[in-house]
Amino acid sequence: MGVYLYPLSGAEGSTGPTGYTGYTGYTGPGNFTGPTGYTGPTGYTGYTGPGGAGSLGPTGPTGYTGYTGYTGYTGPIGPTGPTGPTGYTGYTGPGNFTGPTGPTGYTGYTGPDGPTGPTGPTGYTGYTGYTGPIGPTGPTGYTGYTGPQGATGPTGYTGYTGPSGGPGDPSIIWLLGATTSETQTGAALAQDLKDTYFTQTGSSTNVRRARGWGQTGVDWVHPREAQTSVTPVTQVVVVVGDKVYVAASGATTLYQYTRAIGSETAVTFSGGTPTIRRMGSDGTKIYIQSGNGDSTTIKRYSISGSTLTFEANITLDSAPSDNGSNYEQSFGVDSSGNMYIPTSVLVGASQIIKKFNSSGTTQATYTFDLNSSAHALFGTTVSTNGTIYLGARIQATASENAFWAKFTV
C-alpha cells in the first residue's frame, strides 16, 4: 500500500473580534463637525497551524467558518464643547450670491421749490386774556435839581407894522324907515351885517329889505327899501350866506331867494322834512325848529344849491315859548355850534335869550327888560367876525328906535 502524503494546512484561525469603534469627535466651535473618531484595531488573525509538510491526505472537510467577532459597541458621545466665536460670514457663492454692499451714491440735488400754496383761512382770534391786576405804584423818583438859568438871548428885531385894519363890527345898527308893522315881527340880519330883512304883520306876502349903505361914527344904518312880494305869507325869515330863506310859520315848504329878493326857488329837503318854526344860521348851514313853537327839536341841514340835506337832530334841554300863529324869531349860531335862541314870546316887556351848546344843553340865560308889553325882541345873529347881535324895537311909534345891538355873553 502506498503511502500518500497529504500536505497539511493548519486549521484556519478564527476571525478576531472587531476592534472598538472610536469615539465620535466633539462638535467644534461655530457648529463645525469634529473629525471622525479613529477606527479601532483590526482583530487578530487566527494563528496558522503547524506547517509541517505531511503527506497529502485527502481533503479534509472544510472547517467551520470562524464566527464573526462581536461588533464593538459605540462609545458614548462626548460632551459638547464650548461654542466657539462666530466666524466671519463668508460671501455667498456663485449662483445668486450677494455681492458686497456698494458705496453709497451721491445725494441727488434738491429740486427747486414748488409754488407757494394758497393761503389758508385766517384762524379764529383767540379770546383776549384777562387783564391782570394793576401792580402797586412805584415810589416817586427824586425831583432832579433845577439847572442854572441860561443867559438871556439877544432881543429879536422888531417886526414891521402891518397895515391898518378896517372898521370893526359896529356897536349898533339902526334900522331907518321901518314901520311898527315890520319891527313887531320876525326879522333877520345877514352875517356880513349889510342887510336886514323884515316879515310883515297881517296877511301880507311882502318882505322888506333894509340895506346897509355905510357907517356913521361907530354906528351903521340900514335904510328900508320898498317892499318885495314873495310866495308864502311870510312869518319866518333867516339869512344864510348869500341867500334869504322865508316860510309861513308851521309850513313844510321853504323858499330860497337871492339877497335882492329875486329868483324864488322852492327848497328840496333831503331827509328830515320839518314843520317850520324858528330858523337859525351859522353862515353856511341852516337850523330849523320843527314842530310847535315850544318844540325842543332843532334840525340841522347842510345846503347845496336849493337842496337842504338833513344832518342831525339837536334836542334842547328846555323848551322855548310858543308864539302860536305869530311870527317867529331868527337866531344866530357861532363857530362852536352854540345857538342863541330867543325863548320868550316875540312881543313882551321881559325877553329871554338862552345860549345852548351844539348838543342842546343850556349854557347861559340872558334876560332883557324892555319896560313895555309893546316892545319886541325879533331875533339874534352872529356876525362873520363872531360878534353877537340882538334885534329889538323899544318904542311902539318911533321907528328910528328899531336896531340891532351888540351884546356880550
C-alpha positions in Angstrom: 0.0 0.0 0.0 1.4 3.3 -0.9 1.9 5.9 1.3 0.2 9.2 0.3 1.4 12.3 1.8 -1.2 14.9 2.2 0.0 18.3 2.7 -1.4 19.5 5.9 -2.6 23.0 6.3 -3.1 24.4 9.7 -6.6 25.0 10.7 -7.8 28.5 9.7 -7.7 30.6 12.8 -10.9 32.1 13.9 -11.5 35.8 13.0 -10.6 38.0 15.8 -13.2 40.3 17.3 -13.9 43.6 15.5 -12.0 46.4 17.0 -13.8 49.0 19.1 -15.3 51.9 17.1 -13.5 55.1 18.0 -15.2 57.8 19.9 -17.2 60.4 17.9 -15.3 63.6 17.9 -16.9 66.6 19.7 -18.6 69.3 17.8 -16.2 72.1 17.1 -16.7 75.7 17.5 -19.1 77.5 15.3 -21.2 74.3 14.9 -18.4 72.7 12.8 -18.5 68.8 12.9 -15.4 67.5 14.6 -13.0 64.9 12.9 -14.2 61.3 12.6 -13.1 59.2 15.5 -10.2 56.7 15.0 -11.2 53.2 13.7 -10.4 50.6 16.3 -7.6 48.0 15.5 -8.4 45.1 13.3 -9.0 41.9 15.2 -6.1 39.4 15.3 -5.8 37.0 12.5 -6.2 33.5 13.8 -2.9 31.7 14.1 -1.7 29.4 11.4 -1.4 25.9 12.4 1.9 24.0 12.3 3.2 23.9 8.8 4.7 20.6 8.7 4.6 19.2 5.3 2.9 16.0 5.7 1.8 13.7 3.1 -1.1 15.0 1.2 -4.1 13.3 2.6 -7.5 13.5 1.3 -9.1 16.8 1.5 -10.5 17.1 4.9 -13.8 18.6 5.5 -13.9 22.3 5.3 -13.6 23.6 8.7 -16.2 25.8 10.2 -16.0 29.4 9.3 -15.0 31.2 12.4 -17.6 33.3 13.9 -17.6 36.9 13.3 -16.4 38.8 16.2 -18.7 41.0 18.1 -19.0 44.5 16.7 -17.5 46.8 19.2 -20.0 49.0 20.9 -20.3 52.6 20.1 -18.8 54.6 22.8 -20.7 57.3 24.5 -21.0 60.7 22.8 -18.6 63.0 24.3 -19.7 66.2 25.9 -20.4 69.2 23.6 -17.6 71.5 23.6 -18.0 75.2 24.2 -19.4 77.3 21.4 -16.6 78.9 19.6 -16.8 82.5 18.4 -18.9 83.2 15.4 -16.8 83.2 12.3 -16.9 85.8 9.6 -19.8 85.4 7.3 -18.4 84.1 4.1 -19.5 85.6 0.9 -22.4 83.9 -0.9 -21.0 81.7 -3.5 -21.8 82.0 -7.2 -25.4 81.4 -8.1 -27.2 84.4 -6.7 -24.7 85.2 -4.1 -25.0 88.6 -2.6 -22.1 90.8 -3.5 -20.5 93.2 -1.2 -22.6 96.4 -0.5 -21.6 99.0 -2.9 -20.6 102.5 -1.9 -23.4 104.9 -1.1 -24.3 107.0 -4.1 -24.1 110.8 -4.1 -27.1 112.6 -2.7 -29.2 114.0 -5.6 -29.5 117.8 -5.8 -32.5 119.4 -4.1 -35.1 120.3 -6.7 -36.4 123.9 -7.0 -39.1 125.0 -4.5 -42.6 124.3 -5.6 -45.0 127.2 -6.0 -46.5 128.6 -2.8 -49.7 127.0 -1.9 -52.8 129.1 -1.4 -53.0 130.9 2.0 -55.2 129.0 4.4 -58.1 130.8 6.1 -57.2 133.1 9.0 -57.5 131.2 12.2 -60.0 132.4 14.8 -58.8 135.2 17.0 -58.2 133.7 20.4 -60.0 135.1 23.4 -58.5 138.2 25.0 -56.9 137.2 28.2 -58.0 138.8 31.4 -56.2 142.0 32.3 -54.0 141.3 35.2 -54.3 143.4 38.3 -52.5 146.7 38.3 -49.3 146.5 40.2 -48.6 148.8 43.1 -47.4 152.3 42.2 -43.7 152.5 42.5 -42.1 155.2 44.6 -41.9 158.7 43.2 -38.5 159.4 41.9 -36.5 162.2 43.3 -37.0 165.6 41.6 -34.0 166.5 39.7 -32.3 169.7 40.6 -33.1 172.8 38.5 -30.2 173.6 36.3 -28.8 177.1 36.2 -30.7 179.7 34.2 -29.2 180.2 30.7 -28.1 183.5 29.6 -30.8 185.8 28.1 -30.7 185.7 24.3 -30.4 188.9 22.3 -33.6 190.8 21.6 -35.1 190.0 18.2 -35.7 192.5 15.6 -39.0 194.4 15.8 -41.3 193.3 13.1 -42.8 195.9 10.7 -46.1 197.4 11.5 -48.9 195.8 9.5 -51.5 197.8 7.5 -54.3 199.4 9.5 -57.4 197.2 9.8 -60.7 198.2 8.5 -63.6 199.2 10.8 -64.7 196.5 13.2 -68.3 195.4 13.9 -70.4 198.3 15.0 -71.9 198.6 18.4 -75.4 199.2 16.9 -77.1 199.1 13.5 -80.0 201.5 13.2 -83.0 200.5 11.0 -84.2 203.7 9.4 -87.7 204.0 8.0 -89.0 200.7 9.4 -92.6 200.8 10.5 -94.3 199.3 13.6 -95.9 196.5 11.5 -92.4 195.5 10.4 -90.4 195.8 13.7 -93.0 193.9 15.7 -92.4 190.8 13.6 -89.6 188.4 13.0 -86.5 189.7 11.3 -83.1 188.5 10.2 -79.6 190.2 9.9 -77.1 188.9 7.4 -73.8 187.7 8.8 -71.9 190.3 6.9 -74.1 193.0 8.5 -75.1 194.5 5.2 -78.8 193.6 5.0 -81.7 193.3 7.3 -85.0 191.5 6.3 -88.4 192.0 7.9 -91.5 189.9 7.7 -95.0 191.6 7.5 -97.8 191.5 10.0 -101.3 190.5 8.9 -101.8 188.5 5.7 -99.2 190.3 3.6 -96.8 188.3 1.5 -94.2 191.1 1.5 -90.7 191.1 2.8 -88.9 194.3 3.5 -85.1 194.7 3.0 -83.2 197.4 4.9 -79.9 197.7 3.0 -76.8 199.0 4.8 -75.1 201.8 2.9 -72.3 203.0 5.2 -71.0 203.8 8.6 -71.6 206.9 10.8 -69.0 207.0 13.5 -69.3 203.7 15.3 -72.9 203.2 14.2 -74.3 201.8 11.0 -77.6 202.5 9.4 -79.9 200.3 7.3 -82.4 202.4 5.3 -85.5 200.5 4.3 -86.1 199.7 0.7 -89.5 199.2 -1.0 -91.4 196.0 -0.1 -91.0 192.9 -2.3 -93.7 190.3 -2.8 -92.8 186.7 -2.1 -94.9 183.5 -2.4 -95.8 182.5 1.2 -97.5 184.5 3.8 -94.1 185.3 5.3 -93.7 184.9 9.1 -90.2 183.3 9.4 -87.0 184.7 7.7 -83.3 183.9 8.0 -80.1 184.8 6.0 -77.5 182.1 5.2 -74.6 183.4 3.3 -75.8 185.0 0.1 -79.3 183.5 0.3 -82.5 184.5 2.1 -85.0 181.8 3.3 -88.6 182.6 4.1 -91.6 180.5 5.1 -95.0 180.6 6.8 -95.0 179.6 10.4 -96.0 175.9 10.7 -95.4 175.3 7.0 -93.4 172.4 5.5 -92.4 174.4 2.4 -89.4 176.7 2.4 -88.4 179.2 -0.2 -85.0 180.5 -1.2 -84.2 183.9 -2.6 -81.2 186.0 -3.5 -80.3 188.8 -1.3 -82.2 191.2 -3.6 -85.3 189.0 -3.0 -85.3 187.6 -6.5 -85.1 184.2 -8.2 -87.6 182.4 -6.0 -86.9 178.7 -5.6 -88.8 176.1 -3.6 -86.3 174.2 -1.4 -86.0 170.4 -1.6 -85.4 168.6 1.7 -83.3 165.5 1.5 -84.4 163.7 4.7 -86.0 165.1 7.8 -88.7 167.4 6.4 -89.5 169.9 9.2 -92.6 171.7 10.3 -91.0 175.2 10.3 -91.0 177.5 13.3 -87.9 179.5 14.4 -84.9 179.4 11.9 -81.2 180.0 12.6 -77.9 180.2 10.7 -74.2 179.9 11.3 -73.4 181.4 7.9 -73.1 178.1 6.0 -75.8 175.8 7.5 -79.5 176.3 8.4 -81.1 175.3 11.7 -84.9 174.8 11.9 -87.1 174.4 15.0 -89.5 171.7 13.9 -93.0 171.2 15.4 -94.8 173.7 17.5 -93.2 176.9 18.8 -92.4 175.2 22.1 -90.7 172.2 20.4 -87.3 171.2 21.7 -86.2 169.7 18.3 -83.7 171.7 16.2 -82.9 170.1 12.8 -79.6 171.0 11.2 -79.2 170.9 7.4 -76.3 171.4 5.0 -77.0 173.4 1.8 -76.1 172.6 -1.7 -77.9 174.8 -4.3 -81.6 174.6 -3.4 -81.3 171.2 -1.6 -81.2 171.1 2.2 -79.7 167.8 3.4 -80.6 166.6 6.9 -77.5 166.2 9.2 -78.7 165.9 12.8 -81.5 166.5 15.3 -80.4 168.6 18.3 -82.7 168.3 21.4 -82.9 171.3 23.6 -83.0 170.7 27.4 -85.6 173.4 27.9 -88.5 174.4 25.6 -88.8 177.9 24.1 -92.2 179.7 24.5 -94.7 179.1 21.8 -95.6 182.2 19.8 -98.8 180.4 18.5 -99.5 181.6 15.0 -97.4 184.8 15.4 -94.1 185.5 13.8 -91.1 183.5 14.8 -87.7 184.9 15.7 -84.5 184.1 13.9 -81.4 183.0 15.9 -77.6 183.0 15.4 -75.2 180.1 15.7 -71.5 180.7 16.4 -68.5 178.8 15.1 -68.5 176.4 18.0 -72.2 175.4 17.3 -73.6 177.4 20.3 -77.1 178.6 19.5 -78.5 182.0 20.8 -82.3 181.3 20.8 -85.0 183.8 21.9 -87.1 181.6 24.2 -89.8 184.1 25.2 -92.7 185.3 23.0 -91.8 187.8 20.4 -93.6 190.7 22.0 -93.4 191.5 25.7 -91.8 193.5 28.4 -89.5 190.7 29.6 -87.4 189.0 26.9 -85.2 186.0 27.3 -82.3 184.6 25.2 -80.8 181.3 26.0 -77.4 180.0 24.9 -77.5 176.3 24.0 -74.4 174.3 23.1 -74.2 172.1 20.0 -75.8 169.3 22.0 -78.8 171.4 23.1 -77.6 171.9 26.7 -78.3 175.3 28.3 -75.1 177.3 28.9 -76.4 180.6 29.9 -79.7 182.7 30.2 -79.9 186.4 29.3 -83.0 188.4 30.4 -83.8 191.8 28.9 -86.5 194.0 30.5 -87.9 196.2 27.7 -90.3 198.1 30.0 -93.3 197.7 27.8 -95.5 195.0 26.6 -95.3 196.6 23.1 -91.6 196.1 22.8 -90.3 193.3 20.6 -87.1 191.2 20.5 -87.2 190.0 16.9 -84.1 187.8 16.7 -80.3 187.3 17.1 -77.4 186.8 14.7 -73.7 186.1 14.9 -71.6 188.1 12.5 -68.8 186.8 10.3 -66.4 188.2 12.9 -68.2 186.3 15.7 -70.0 189.4 17.2 -73.4 188.5 18.7 -76.3 190.9 17.9 -79.9 191.1 19.1 -82.6 192.9 17.2 -85.1 194.9 19.2 -87.7 197.7 19.0 -88.1 199.8 22.1 -90.8 202.3 21.1 -94.1 201.4 19.6 -94.4 204.6 17.4 -90.8 205.7 16.9 -89.5 203.6 14.0 -86.0 205.0 14.5 -85.7 203.1 17.7 -85.5 199.8 15.9 -82.0 198.4 15.8 -79.5 195.5 16.0 -77.3 195.9 19.1 -74.1 194.1 20.1 -74.2 192.3 23.4 -71.5 190.4 25.3 -72.2 186.9 26.6 
